[in-house]
Amino acid sequence: MNLKQIEVLRAVINCQTTVKAGRELGMSQPAVSNALKHLESQLGFPLFERVNNRLFTTAQARQLYAESEALFQNYKVFTERLEDLKAQNRETLRAYSSPPLGHSLIPMAMRRFFETHSNVHASYEIATFSEVAQSVETGLADLGFVIGDVDEDAFHVEPLFAEAMVCVMPQDSPLVDKATIRPADLVGHPLISLERTTGMGRILRRAFEREGVPMQAIAETRYCNTACILVQNRVGVAVVDALSAVSVMGPDIVVRPFEPREVLVASAIHSRKRMLSRTAQAFLREVRRSAQEITTRLAQIQPPLS
């Protein structure tokens, strides 16, 4: 198999039809179909089952797709580095961030950074915790920014600040009369929980378990920012990281400390395999500066950690 054949296979799986895959690849539909038939002939096993003119992936095709993921990540890194070499007169910066930092801290730092680095071309993505870590590990990103525990054997980890989780609620919620919210206080109230597969979701469930309180949520979401938007729209209450809470603070939203206190650390990460470029180091300095301002804002909604 060559790279082009794998690209065709991935496009058909993603698009589900050869017509859409052809549009994405800039190929005709017959060319895509012929490429698939030739690939299946080479491999000696079918990649798709064809039922009523529809394509259904076989187990072998799904396995090839999964195992080609790392290859295409590395290929993406290679092609982007190649573009950098073509534009040698321009510095580059690649940063990935999980949503809480990606919607607040990093844009603050980026605005300041470009005030003195107008010649830099930046590539910036907001992704899940695991996607950020993987991008830094493979070299797709120079820097990553996450909230939660990071494997310090795999990455250089620089803590930026630490804050406890808080409870966010509409201003007319019965819970606003309480100075602190505990799991037992949330029983009987519409709770928007974080998905159990996420780091923060697991932390929240442990807090309920330690208190011996069943966690009964009306909805689950992957991101704290999404939970806060649901609170803004009066769907319910949520326990989220303090940074996400700051993003929705206003006259219609109330934020209260959550007990038992669950502290989350925001960190910058970069690979132990590669040195940071001077451009990335300069951007990290602006991130540190912005993190100090974020800490001051967070102090408005709860006392600082001792």
For each residue, the residues with C-beta under 8 A, 3 or more apart:
1: 5 6 39 42 43
2: 5 6
3: 6 7 71 75
4: 7 8 35
5: 1 2 8 9 35 38 39
6: 1 2 3 9 10 64 68 71 72
7: 3 4 10 11 25 72
8: 4 5 11 12 21 25 27 32 35 36 39
9: 5 6 12 13 36 39 47 61 64 65 68
10: 6 7 13 14 65 68 72
11: 7 8 14 15 21 24 25 32
12: 8 9 15 16 17 18 21 32 36 48 55
13: 9 10 16 57 61 62 65
14: 10 11 21 24
15: 11 12 20 21 24
16: 12 13 20 55
17: 12 20 21 55
18: 12 21 22 29 32 33 36 55
19: 22 23 29
20: 15 16 17 23 24
21: 8 11 12 14 15 17 18 24 25 27 32
22: 18 19 25 26 27 28 29 31 32
23: 19 20 26
24: 11 14 15 20 21
25: 7 8 11 21 22 32
26: 22 23
27: 8 21 22 31 32 35
28: 22 31 32
29: 18 19 22 32 33
30: 33 34
31: 22 27 28 34 35
32: 8 11 12 18 21 22 25 27 28 29 35 36
33: 18 29 30 36 37
34: 30 31 37 38
35: 4 5 8 27 31 32 38 39
36: 8 9 12 18 32 33 39 40 47 48
37: 33 34 40 41
38: 5 34 35 41 42
39: 1 5 8 9 35 36 42 43 47
40: 36 37 43 44 45 46 47
41: 37 38 44
42: 1 38 39
43: 1 39 40 47 60
44: 40 41
45: 40 58 60
46: 40 49 58 60
47: 9 36 39 40 43 57 58 60 61 64
48: 12 36 55 56 57 58 61
49: 46 55 56 57 58
50: 53 54 55 56
51: 54 56
52:
53: 50
54: 50 51
55: 12 16 17 18 48 49 50
56: 48 49 50 51
57: 13 47 48 49 61 62 65
58: 45 46 47 48 49 61 62
59: 62 63
60: 43 45 46 47 63 64
61: 9 13 47 48 57 58 64 65
62: 13 57 58 59 65 66
63: 59 60 66 67
64: 6 9 47 60 61 67 68
65: 9 10 13 57 61 62 68 69
66: 62 63 69
67: 63 64 70 71
68: 6 9 10 64 65 71 72
69: 65 66 72 73
70: 67 73 74 138
71: 3 6 67 68 74 75
72: 6 7 10 68 69 75 76
73: 69 70 76 77 134 135 138 140
74: 70 71 77 78 138
75: 3 71 72 78 79
76: 72 73 79 80 140
77: 73 74 80 81 138 139 140
78: 74 75 81 82
79: 75 76 82 83
80: 76 77 83 84 94 123 140
81: 77 78 84 85
82: 78 79 85 86
83: 79 80 86 87
84: 80 81 87 88 90 92
85: 81 82 88
86: 82 83
87: 83 84 90 121
88: 84 85
89: 119
90: 84 87 119 120 121
91: 117 119 120 121 277 279
92: 84 120 121 122 123 279
93: 120 121 122 123 142 143 277 279 280 283
94: 80 122 123 124 140 141 142 143
95: 106 122 123 124 125 141 142 143 144 145 283
96: 124 125 126 127 131 132 135 136 140 141 143 144 145
97: 101 102 105 106 124 125 126 127 132 144 145 146
98: 101 102 126 127 128 129 132 145 146 147
99: 102 103 126 223 224 225 244
100: 103 104 147 224 225 241 243 244 266
101: 97 98 104 105 106 145 146 147 243 266
102: 97 98 99 105 106 107 126 145
103: 99 100 107 126 225 247
104: 100 101 107 108 243 246 247 294
105: 97 101 102 108 109 145 160 243 266 287 290 291 294
106: 95 97 101 102 109 110 124 145 287
107: 102 103 104 110 111
108: 104 105 111 112 290 293 294
109: 105 106 112 113 283 286 287 289 290
110: 106 107 113 114 122 124 283 286
111: 107 108 114 115
112: 108 109 115 116 286 289 290
113: 109 110 116 117 120 282 283 286
114: 110 111 117 118 120 122
115: 111 112 118
116: 112 113
117: 91 113 114 120 279 282 283
118: 114 115
119: 89 90 91
120: 90 91 92 93 113 114 117 279
121: 87 90 91 92 93
122: 92 93 94 95 110 114
123: 80 92 93 94 95
124: 94 95 96 97 106 110
125: 95 96 97 135 141
126: 96 97 98 99 102 103
127: 96 97 98 131 132 135
128: 98 131 132 222
129: 98 132 133 146 147 148 198 199
130: 133 134
131: 96 127 128 134 135
132: 96 97 98 127 128 129 135 136 141 144 145 146 269
133: 129 130 136 137 144 146 150 151 154 155 269
134: 73 130 131 137 138 140
135: 73 96 125 127 131 132 138 140 141 144
136: 96 132 133 139 140 141 142 143 144 155 269 270 271
137: 133 134 154 155 271
138: 70 73 74 77 134 135
139: 77 136 271 273 274
140: 73 76 77 80 94 96 134 135 136
141: 94 95 96 125 132 135 136 144
142: 93 94 95 136 270 276 277 279 280
143: 93 94 95 96 136 268 269 270 276 280 283 284 287
144: 95 96 97 132 133 135 136 141 155 268 269 270
145: 95 96 97 98 101 102 105 106 132 160 266 267 268 269 287
146: 97 98 101 129 132 133 150 266 267 269
147: 98 100 101 129 200 241 243 264 265 266 267
148: 129 199 200 264 265
149: 199 265
150: 133 146 154 155 157 267 269
151: 133 154 155
152: 155 157
153:
154: 133 137 150 151 272
155: 133 136 137 144 150 151 152 269 270 271 272
156: 269 270 271 272
157: 150 152 267 268 269
158: 267 268 269 284
159: 162 265 266 267
160: 105 145 266 267 268 287 288 291
161: 265 266 291 294 295 298
162: 159 263 264 265 266 305
163: 241 242 243 263 264 266 295 298 302 305
164: 242 257 258 261 262 263 264 302 305
165: 200 203 204 239 240 241 242 258 261 262 264
166: 239 240 241 242 245 255 256 257 258 301 302
167: 175 181 186 237 238 239 255 256 257 258
168: 227 228 231 237 238 239 240 244 245 248 253 254 255
169: 173 175 176 231 237 238 253 254 255 256
170: 173 231 234 237 252 253 254
171: 176 251 252 253 254
172: 176
173: 169 170 176 189 237 254
174: 177 189
175: 167 169 178 181 185 186 189 237 256
176: 169 171 172 173 254 256
177: 174
178: 175 181 185 256
179: 256 257
180: 256 257 258 259
181: 167 175 178 185 186 239 256 257 258 259
182: 185 186 211 258 259 260
183: 186 187 207 208 211 213 215
184: 187 211 213
185: 175 178 181 182 189
186: 167 175 181 182 183 189 191 213 237 239
187: 183 184 213 214 216
188:
189: 173 174 175 185 186 236 237
190: 218 235 236 237
191: 186 215 216 217 218 236 237 238 239
192: 217 218 219 220 221 227 230 231 235 236 237 238
193: 201 204 215 217 219 220 221 227 238 239
194: 198 200 201 204 220 221 222 223 224 227 238 239 240
195: 198 201 220 221 222
196: 201 202 205 220
197: 201
198: 129 194 195 201 202 222
199: 129 148 149 202 203
200: 147 148 165 194 203 204 224 240 241 264
201: 193 194 195 196 197 198 204 205 220
202: 196 198 199 205 206
203: 165 199 200 206 207 262 264
204: 165 193 194 200 201 207 208 215 239 262
205: 196 201 202 208 209 215
206: 202 203 209 210
207: 183 203 204 210 211 239 258 260 262
208: 183 204 205 211 213 214 215
209: 205 206 212
210: 206 207 260
211: 182 183 184 207 208 260
212: 209
213: 183 184 186 187 208
214: 187 208
215: 183 191 193 204 205 208
216: 187 191
217: 191 192 193 220
218: 190 191 192 235 236
219: 192 193 230 235 236
220: 192 193 194 195 196 201 217
221: 192 193 194 195 226 227 230
222: 128 194 195 198 226
223: 99 194 226 227
224: 99 100 194 200 227 228 238 240 241 244
225: 99 100 103 228 229 244 247
226: 221 222 223 229 230
227: 168 192 193 194 221 223 224 230 231 238 240 244
228: 168 224 225 231 232 238 240 244 245 247 248
229: 225 226 232 233 248
230: 192 219 221 226 227 233 235 236 238
231: 168 169 170 192 227 228 234 235 236 237 238 248 253
232: 228 229 248 252 253
233: 229 230
234: 170 231
235: 190 192 218 219 230 231
236: 189 190 191 192 218 219 230 231
237: 167 168 169 170 173 175 186 189 190 191 192 231
238: 167 168 169 191 192 193 194 224 227 228 230 231
239: 165 166 167 168 181 186 191 193 194 204 207 258
240: 165 166 168 194 200 224 227 228 244 245
241: 100 147 163 165 166 200 224 244 245 264
242: 163 164 165 166 245 246 255 264 298 301 302
243: 100 101 104 105 147 163 246 247 266 294 298
244: 99 100 168 224 225 227 228 240 241 247 248
245: 166 168 228 240 241 242 248 249 255 301
246: 104 242 243 249 294 297 298 301
247: 103 104 225 228 243 244
248: 168 228 229 231 232 244 245 253
249: 245 246 253 255 301
250: 253
251: 171
252: 170 171 232
253: 168 169 170 171 231 232 248 249 250
254: 168 169 170 171 173 176
255: 166 167 168 169 242 245 249 301 302
256: 166 167 169 175 176 178 179 180 181
257: 164 166 167 179 180 181 261 302 303
258: 164 165 166 167 180 181 182 207 239 261 262
259: 180 181 182
260: 182 207 210 211
261: 164 165 257 258
262: 164 165 203 204 207 258
263: 162 163 164 305
264: 147 148 162 163 164 165 200 203 241 242
265: 147 148 149 159 161 162
266: 100 101 105 145 146 147 159 160 161 162 163 243 291
267: 145 146 147 150 157 158 159 160
268: 143 144 145 157 158 160 284 287
269: 132 133 136 143 144 145 146 150 155 156 157 158
270: 136 142 143 144 155 156 274 276 280
271: 136 137 139 155 156 274
272: 154 155 156
273: 139
274: 139 270 271
275:
276: 142 143 270 280 281 284
277: 91 93 142 280 281
278: 281 282
279: 91 92 93 117 120 142 282 283
280: 93 142 143 270 276 277 283 284
281: 276 277 278 284 285
282: 113 117 278 279 285 286
283: 93 95 109 110 113 117 143 279 280 286 287
284: 143 158 268 276 280 281 287 288
285: 281 282 288 289
286: 109 110 112 113 282 283 289 290
287: 105 106 109 143 145 160 268 283 284 290 291
288: 160 284 285 291 292
289: 109 112 285 286 292 293
290: 105 108 109 112 286 287 293 294
291: 105 160 161 266 287 288 294 295
292: 288 289 295 296
293: 108 289 290 296 297
294: 104 105 108 161 243 246 290 291 297 298
295: 161 163 291 292 298 299 304
296: 292 293 299 300
297: 246 293 294 300
298: 161 163 242 243 246 294 295 301 302
299: 295 296 302 303 304
300: 296 297
301: 166 242 245 246 249 255 298
302: 163 164 166 242 255 257 298 299
303: 257 299
304: 295 299
305: 162 163 164 263
306:
